[in-house]
């Protein structure tokens, strides 16, 4: 059986020539049969790629030839099938969109906390623990006692911070805050934002939830549930073992068993979370895409990826 190596990595670093990196990076990935997505912006790089072990390592070596990425760290996971169907390199304004100008994680990020010290920090009653991920991610797993901002996108976090009762000063002093996310990138930016707002004691989980699940034994863990990941594994648990969640191809949200038995679920077309906010035209487009995919699969051909469905107009799926 062939196993695929997945490598997730990011780095905040000044890249004024980020657009020039697109073509050579894409060429390197394609030459080594690596698929996934790489985001480039003036503030750095953010990526998850997968493929044959030798191919993924060649891409990482290629990146580290650039002095700005010489110390690039990555997380690894293995799967029996490829978690991606194609390779994309995209140019962005931000590698993770917060939408607040002047926030620099390279200069202002909070204090890293290693996974083995995280339990002690978040067990401190004086520490406000905040899950910075989207609501559907939090819905399948989070740390015990963490505050859920109930946001639909990371760009909504600054507004939540301004209004959150949990962050109100006590006796004129802002609280200690510990923040976490999937791999660490959103926390670097969100802790930098909090420090810009006058919070002095701000911490974040080094390497994110994925590093914690890989490092901390399950018997000692304060994590509850599964961790959503943005590839075909959908979710992982302790030891980064893939979970049992499915994925709605229309809204890209995780599916529980109850979702797939709902009358609102149609494979490749809709689920209870998005059925009401996609038009019949969108559903019919998805049905045709699903039909083509199933036909190709029965023939043993490469399944067509097709054009993704337009995003539903309601903010519930933003």
Buried (B, 14 or more C-beta within 10 A) or exposed (E): EEEBBBBBBBBBBEBEEBEEBBEEBBEBBBEBBBBBBBBBBBBBBBBBBBBBBEBBBBBBEBBBEBEBBEEBEBBBBEBEEBBBEEBEBEEBEBBBBBBBEEBBBEEBBBEBBEBEEBBEBBEEEEBBBBBBBBBBBBBBBBBEEBBEBEBBBBBBBBEBBEEBEEBEEEEEEBBBBBBBBBBBBBBBBBBBBBBBBEBEBBBBBBBBBBBBBBBBEEEEBBBEBBBBBBBBBBBBBBEBEBBEBBBBBBBBBBBBEEBEEBEEBBBBBBBBBBBEBBEEEBBEBBBEBBEBBEEEEEEEEEBEEBEEBEBBEEEBBE
